[in-house]
């Protein structure tokens, strides 16, 4: 289903005009998927929890690069979409799906010189947010060519804050997993939109994931200059993809204080070493120490029990399929998921039963 919002219908129409053919979704996994759709409807399956972290302009580059590095281990511990259209795919299938669901390139494999609208990015930020906004303007044609009445430079000359509605509209149709946001409110400010976290399984799980990602981002920010010299951007992008596909089993490349750097480590082994860093950073940022510990303990228990939302769904489906056909088993899985989510306990405490 597609909402009646003019924005989404205009986006769908614009991308279809560029493609001239159906959207093709191909995702490798335990049960590979290959399906086509005439519009961007599949994009609606990409439900996520998005966190906005406000930063000062002078701290933007370091904080943004830190968020790029932090995202992979947090995502590995948070996977919650192992199934799509009845197929067992990635731990966080949403990452593979979203990239293809709104891709205006007709044949991405042959046109890999054209950047995708959904991406991890194209390199470390060197100086500030302006690089990312300029990149969006240079690399992508507008999908929604709506013109505003504002003269931004005139606003600056009279010491007013420009709205920049054309830039903000254009940038909103380029979906980096960590996205720069300019907001003219409150005197004008910058935010980093952290877009990689999944929705669910429970409210407690989502709060814990958010605490881990924000805390780890803040913890890595002071050391960001060294980190980007010991981990290439391509390696960080690889980490993101591996985390989305394999979850806690993902082999990540993590910066090392001593050469050679980076060094391979499983997400399952890495995450427990990062939780104390996130906890300390949250406390320094003013988060109540007890609240921070309570939320991060959820992540620790999830990893210790090796039960993310993705693994719970896979195991429960396998048990249900011992007595039910796939379609009936999927219905039963959704019913159990809904019941457990409403109960409110974190996913590592959910029983696996048929």
C-alpha positions as CSV (number, residue, x, y, z in Angstrom):
1,X,0.0,0.0,0.0
2,X,1.2,3.5,-0.7
3,X,0.0,6.5,1.4
4,X,-2.0,9.3,-0.3
5,X,0.8,11.7,0.6
6,X,1.8,13.7,-2.5
7,X,5.5,13.5,-1.5
8,X,5.6,9.7,-1.8
9,X,3.6,9.5,-5.0
10,X,5.9,12.1,-6.5
11,X,9.0,10.2,-5.4
12,X,7.7,7.0,-6.9
13,X,6.8,8.7,-10.2
14,X,10.2,10.4,-10.4
15,X,12.2,7.3,-9.9
16,X,10.1,5.3,-12.3
17,X,10.7,8.0,-15.0
18,X,14.4,7.5,-14.5
19,X,14.3,3.7,-14.6
20,X,11.9,3.0,-17.5
21,X,11.5,-0.5,-16.2
22,X,10.3,-2.4,-13.0
23,X,12.3,-2.4,-9.8
24,X,14.2,-5.6,-9.5
25,X,15.0,-6.9,-6.0
26,X,17.8,-9.5,-5.8
27,X,19.0,-10.6,-2.3
28,X,21.3,-13.5,-1.7
29,X,20.7,-15.5,1.5
30,X,19.7,-19.0,2.7
31,X,16.7,-18.7,0.3
32,X,17.7,-16.2,-2.4
33,X,15.1,-13.8,-3.6
34,X,14.5,-12.4,-7.1
35,X,11.3,-10.4,-7.6
36,X,10.2,-7.4,-9.6
37,X,7.7,-4.6,-8.7
38,X,6.4,-1.7,-10.8
39,X,7.0,1.0,-8.2
40,X,8.7,1.7,-4.9
41,X,6.2,-0.2,-2.8
42,X,8.8,-2.6,-1.4
43,X,10.4,0.5,0.3
44,X,7.6,0.4,2.8
45,X,9.0,-2.7,4.4
46,X,12.1,-0.8,5.6
47,X,10.7,0.2,9.0
48,X,13.5,1.6,11.2
49,X,14.2,3.6,14.3
50,X,16.0,6.8,13.4
51,X,17.9,8.7,16.0
52,X,19.0,12.4,15.6
53,X,22.2,13.5,17.3
54,X,22.7,17.2,17.4
55,X,26.3,18.4,16.9
56,X,28.2,21.7,16.5
57,X,29.6,22.5,13.1
58,X,33.2,22.3,14.4
59,X,32.6,18.8,15.8
60,X,30.6,17.5,12.8
61,X,33.4,15.8,10.9
62,X,34.8,13.8,13.8
63,X,31.3,12.9,15.1
64,X,30.1,11.8,11.7
65,X,33.1,9.6,11.0
66,X,32.8,8.1,14.5
67,X,29.1,7.3,13.8
68,X,30.1,5.6,10.5
69,X,32.6,3.4,12.4
70,X,30.2,2.7,15.3
71,X,27.2,1.7,13.2
72,X,28.5,-1.8,12.2
73,X,29.0,-3.4,15.6
74,X,25.7,-1.9,16.9
75,X,23.8,-3.2,13.9
76,X,25.4,-6.6,14.2
77,X,23.9,-6.9,17.7
78,X,20.5,-5.4,16.7
79,X,19.4,-7.4,13.5
80,X,15.7,-7.9,13.3
81,X,14.6,-8.5,9.7
82,X,15.8,-12.0,8.6
83,X,12.6,-12.7,6.6
84,X,11.1,-11.0,3.5
85,X,8.3,-12.3,1.3
86,X,8.6,-15.7,3.1
87,X,12.4,-16.1,2.4
88,X,15.2,-16.4,4.9
89,X,17.7,-13.8,3.9
90,X,20.0,-11.4,5.9
91,X,20.0,-10.7,9.6
92,X,19.0,-7.2,8.6
93,X,17.5,-7.7,5.2
94,X,16.2,-4.1,5.3
95,X,19.7,-2.9,4.4
96,X,19.8,-4.9,1.1
97,X,16.2,-4.2,0.3
98,X,16.2,-0.4,0.8
99,X,19.2,0.1,-1.5
100,X,17.3,-1.7,-4.4
101,X,13.8,-0.6,-3.7
102,X,14.5,3.1,-4.6
103,X,17.3,2.6,-7.0
104,X,16.8,4.8,-10.2
105,X,19.7,3.0,-12.0
106,X,18.4,0.6,-14.6
107,X,21.2,-1.9,-14.2
108,X,23.3,-1.1,-11.2
109,X,25.9,-3.8,-12.0
110,X,26.6,-2.2,-15.4
111,X,26.2,1.4,-14.1
112,X,28.2,1.2,-10.9
113,X,29.8,4.5,-11.8
114,X,26.5,6.1,-10.9
115,X,26.1,6.4,-7.1
116,X,23.1,4.8,-5.5
117,X,20.7,7.0,-3.6
118,X,20.8,4.6,-0.7
119,X,24.4,4.1,0.4
120,X,26.8,4.0,3.3
121,X,28.6,7.0,1.7
122,X,31.6,7.6,-0.5
123,X,34.4,8.6,1.9
124,X,35.4,10.0,5.3
125,X,34.3,13.6,6.0
126,X,37.4,15.7,6.0
127,X,36.2,19.1,7.2
128,X,32.5,19.4,7.8
129,X,28.8,18.9,6.8
130,X,29.1,21.1,3.7
131,X,31.0,18.3,2.0
132,X,28.0,16.0,2.3
133,X,25.5,18.6,1.1
134,X,27.7,19.5,-1.9
135,X,28.1,15.8,-2.7
136,X,24.4,15.3,-2.8
137,X,23.9,18.2,-5.2
138,X,26.8,17.1,-7.5
139,X,26.1,13.4,-7.7
140,X,22.3,13.1,-7.8
141,X,19.7,14.8,-10.1
142,X,16.7,16.2,-8.1
143,X,13.7,13.9,-7.8
144,X,11.4,16.6,-6.5
145,X,12.2,19.9,-8.4
146,X,10.2,22.2,-6.2
147,X,11.5,25.8,-6.1
148,X,11.4,28.0,-3.1
149,X,11.0,31.8,-2.9
150,X,13.9,32.4,-0.6
151,X,17.1,34.1,-1.5
152,X,19.6,32.4,0.9
153,X,22.4,34.9,0.6
154,X,20.1,37.8,1.2
155,X,19.0,36.1,4.4
156,X,22.6,35.8,5.5
157,X,23.3,39.5,4.6
158,X,20.5,40.6,6.9
159,X,21.8,38.2,9.6
160,X,18.8,35.9,9.3
161,X,18.9,32.1,9.2
162,X,18.2,30.7,5.7
163,X,15.6,27.9,5.4
164,X,17.3,26.3,2.4
165,X,14.1,24.4,1.5
166,X,15.3,23.4,-1.9
167,X,18.6,21.8,-0.6
168,X,16.7,20.2,2.3
169,X,14.1,18.7,0.0
170,X,16.8,17.4,-2.4
171,X,18.9,16.0,0.4
172,X,15.9,14.2,1.9
173,X,15.7,12.0,-1.2
174,X,19.2,10.8,-0.8
175,X,19.3,8.1,1.9
176,X,22.7,7.6,3.4
177,X,22.6,5.3,6.4
178,X,24.0,8.1,8.5
179,X,22.7,11.4,7.0
180,X,23.6,15.0,7.6
181,X,20.7,17.2,8.5
182,X,20.5,21.0,8.4
183,X,17.6,22.6,10.4
184,X,16.9,26.3,10.4
185,X,15.0,26.1,13.7
186,X,16.5,27.3,17.0
187,X,18.9,29.6,15.3
188,X,20.0,27.0,12.8
189,X,21.8,23.8,13.7
190,X,23.2,20.5,12.3
191,X,22.2,17.0,13.2
192,X,23.4,13.5,12.3
193,X,20.5,11.2,11.5
194,X,21.4,7.7,12.5
195,X,19.2,5.6,10.1
196,X,20.5,2.1,10.4
197,X,18.8,0.8,13.5
198,X,15.8,-1.5,13.0
199,X,12.4,-1.1,14.5
200,X,11.6,-3.6,17.3
201,X,11.6,-6.2,18.6
202,X,10.5,-4.4,21.8
203,X,10.6,-0.8,23.0
204,X,13.3,-1.8,25.5
205,X,15.4,-3.3,22.7
206,X,15.0,-0.1,20.6
207,X,16.0,2.1,23.5
208,X,19.0,-0.1,24.2
209,X,20.1,0.0,20.6
210,X,19.9,3.8,20.5
211,X,21.9,4.1,23.7
212,X,24.6,1.8,22.4
213,X,24.9,3.6,19.0
214,X,24.8,7.2,20.5
215,X,27.2,6.2,23.3
216,X,29.7,4.5,21.0
217,X,29.6,7.4,18.6
218,X,30.4,9.8,21.4
219,X,33.1,7.5,22.7
220,X,34.9,7.3,19.4
221,X,34.6,10.9,18.4
222,X,37.7,12.2,20.3
223,X,39.8,9.6,18.6
224,X,38.2,9.9,15.2
225,X,41.3,11.3,13.5
226,X,43.4,8.3,14.4
227,X,40.6,5.9,13.7
228,X,40.2,7.0,10.1
229,X,43.9,6.6,9.5
230,X,43.8,3.0,10.7
231,X,40.6,1.9,9.0
232,X,39.9,2.7,5.4
233,X,36.5,3.9,4.4
234,X,36.1,0.8,2.2
235,X,36.7,-1.4,5.2
236,X,34.1,0.5,7.3
237,X,31.6,0.1,4.4
238,X,32.5,-3.6,4.3
239,X,31.8,-3.9,8.1
240,X,28.4,-2.4,7.6
241,X,27.4,-4.9,5.0
242,X,28.8,-7.8,6.9
243,X,27.0,-6.8,10.0
244,X,23.7,-6.5,8.2
245,X,24.1,-9.9,6.5
246,X,25.6,-12.0,9.3
247,X,24.7,-10.3,12.6
248,X,26.8,-11.5,15.6
249,X,28.6,-14.0,13.3
250,X,30.0,-11.2,11.1
251,X,33.7,-10.8,10.9
252,X,34.4,-7.1,11.3
253,X,37.7,-5.2,10.8
254,X,38.4,-3.1,13.8
255,X,41.1,-0.4,14.2
256,X,44.1,-1.4,16.3
257,X,46.5,0.8,18.4
258,X,49.4,-1.2,16.9
259,X,50.2,-2.2,13.4
260,X,48.9,-4.0,11.5
261,X,45.5,-2.3,11.5
262,X,42.7,-3.0,11.3
263,X,42.4,-6.6,12.6
264,X,39.5,-9.1,12.1
265,X,37.3,-9.9,15.0
266,X,33.8,-11.3,15.2
267,X,31.0,-9.0,16.2
268,X,30.1,-11.4,19.1
269,X,33.6,-10.9,20.5
270,X,33.9,-7.1,19.7
271,X,30.6,-5.8,21.1
272,X,31.2,-6.7,24.8
273,X,34.5,-4.7,24.7
274,X,32.7,-1.6,23.3
275,X,29.9,-1.5,25.8
276,X,32.0,0.1,28.6
277,X,33.2,2.8,26.2
278,X,29.6,3.6,25.3
279,X,28.6,3.6,29.0
280,X,31.3,6.1,30.0
281,X,30.5,8.4,27.1
282,X,26.8,8.5,27.9
283,X,27.5,9.4,31.5
284,X,29.9,12.2,30.4
285,X,27.1,13.4,28.1
286,X,24.7,13.7,31.0
287,X,22.8,10.5,30.8
288,X,21.9,9.0,34.2
289,X,24.4,6.3,35.0
290,X,21.8,3.8,36.2
291,X,19.7,4.3,33.0
292,X,22.7,3.9,30.8
293,X,23.8,0.7,32.5
294,X,20.3,-0.7,32.4
295,X,20.0,-0.2,28.7
296,X,23.5,-1.4,27.8
297,X,23.0,-4.5,30.0
298,X,20.2,-5.4,27.5
299,X,22.8,-5.5,24.7
300,X,25.3,-7.5,26.9
301,X,22.6,-10.1,27.7
302,X,21.5,-10.3,24.1
303,X,25.0,-11.0,22.9
304,X,25.7,-13.5,25.8
305,X,22.6,-15.5,24.9
306,X,23.1,-15.0,21.1
307,X,19.5,-14.1,20.7
308,X,18.8,-11.0,18.6
309,X,15.4,-10.4,17.0
310,X,16.7,-12.0,13.8
311,X,17.9,-15.2,15.5
312,X,14.7,-15.5,17.6
313,X,12.6,-15.3,14.4
314,X,14.8,-17.9,12.6
315,X,14.7,-20.4,15.5
316,X,11.0,-19.9,16.1
317,X,10.2,-20.4,12.4
318,X,12.3,-23.6,12.3
319,X,10.4,-25.0,15.2
320,X,7.0,-24.0,13.8
321,X,7.9,-25.6,10.5
322,X,8.2,-29.0,12.2
323,X,4.4,-29.1,12.2
324,X,3.2,-26.4,9.8
325,X,3.7,-25.4,6.2
326,X,5.8,-22.3,5.6
327,X,2.8,-19.9,5.0
328,X,1.0,-21.0,8.2
329,X,4.3,-21.0,10.1
330,X,4.9,-17.4,9.1
331,X,1.5,-16.4,10.3
332,X,2.1,-18.1,13.6
333,X,5.5,-16.4,13.9
334,X,4.0,-12.9,13.4
335,X,1.4,-13.6,16.0
336,X,4.0,-14.7,18.5
337,X,6.2,-11.7,17.7
338,X,3.3,-9.3,18.2
339,X,2.4,-10.9,21.5
340,X,6.0,-10.8,22.9
341,X,6.5,-7.2,21.7
342,X,3.4,-6.0,23.5
343,X,4.6,-7.8,26.7
344,X,7.5,-5.5,26.6
345,X,10.4,-7.8,27.6
346,X,13.6,-7.5,25.6
347,X,14.1,-10.1,22.9
348,X,16.9,-12.0,24.7
349,X,14.2,-13.1,27.2
350,X,11.7,-14.3,24.6
351,X,11.1,-18.1,24.7
352,X,11.3,-20.1,21.6
353,X,8.2,-22.3,21.4
354,X,5.8,-23.7,18.8
